[in-house]
Amino acid sequence: DNNPAERAIRPVCVGRKNYLFAGSDAGGDNIADAMTLIESAKLSGLNPHDYLADVLARINEHKINRLHELLPWNWKPVTDLHKQAA
């Protein structure tokens, strides 16, 4: 039974026609990157909005050699990090 796999790719398939209006090849690449992050967050059991909002707020000051900490499967919200430090 492949119903779980079909449900997982449904948002991408439904949006396929919408992606034709991304404006350019770069726009299409950007939306593909965004969908990859959103779906990875969902697969990791995260709320994609909370995940992306936190990562975008923190990424500018985050050390480049520790970017792996911001990947959906490694991500910890700032509040969890403060609790661990205390």
C-alpha positions, 0 to 999 in steps of 0.5 A: 500500500503506497497511500502514505507515500502518495499523501506525502507528495500530494502538496508538491503534485497539487502545486506543480501547475502553480510553480509554472508561475514562479516568474523565472528559473531562479524563482522555481529554484527558490520555491523548490528549496522552500518546499524541501525545507517545509516538507523536511520539517513536517517529516521531522514532526515540526511545525514548519512555520515555527521552524522557519521563523526561528531559523531565519531569525537565528541564521545571521548570527549562527556560526557557519561551521555549526549550520548542521544544528539548524537542519530540521532533524537537529533543530532545537527551539531557542527556548529549549536551548536556554533551558538546557543552559540554565 
